[in-house]
Amino acid sequence: MKLSSILGILMLAAAIMYGEWKSSKEKRARIVSAGITVVAAVIGIILLIQPRLPGPTQVMKLLFGSVDKIMK
């Protein structure tokens, strides 16, 4: 089941990159859109494999929680 979901994510990411690649004329815009799509696909696959990973808010609280206490 996970393998088919991973393949689905990769196929969707490839379709998005293909559509963006054809519609954009600038090389820089193509690279940026492809990079964002690849990062999103990797995050999606990681969350599919490890669904109990902390969210972005929890990560920020972990990283900067002590800074908040120091500043008060």
N, C-alpha and C positions, 0 to 999 in steps of 0.2 A: 504494500500500500504506500509506504513512504517513497519507494523507488519511483512509482508512477507519479506521485506528487512532485518529486524532485525533477523528473523529466518534464512535467507540465510547467513548472516554474522556469526551467531553462528554455523551453520552447516559447513561452510567452515573452521572456526577456529577449530572445533572438528575434521574435516578430516585432517587438517594440524598437529594437535597435535597427532592424532593417527599414522599418517605416521612417524612423527619424533620419537615417542615413540618406535615404532617397529624397526626403523633403528638404533637407538642409544643404545649402551651397557652400557654407564656410567650413573649412577643415577644423577650426577651433571649436565650433558649435557641435560638430559631429563627435569630436573626442570627448567633450564635456558630457553630452547626453549619453554616450556609450558608457562612460565611466560611472555616471550616476545610476544607470540601469544595472550595471554589473555589481555595484555595491549593494543596491537594493535586492538583487537576486541572491547574493551571497548571504545577506542578513536573513532573507526569507528561508533559505535552506538551513541555516544554522538554527533558526527558531523552530523549524520543522523537526529537526533532530533533537534539540534540547529545548522543549517548550517552557521549562521552569526557569529560564534565564531571567535575570532582573531587567526591568524596563529602563528606559533612559532616565526617568525621574529618580529611580532608586540608585542608579549609577552616579548621577550628579550629587545626590545626597551623601553617598558613600565617599565620594572624592572631596566634596567641599563642605561636609557637615562640621568638621572641626574648625574650619575657617569661620563659619557662622558663629560658633561659640566663642572664638577668640575675639571677634569684632564687637561682641556685645559687652 
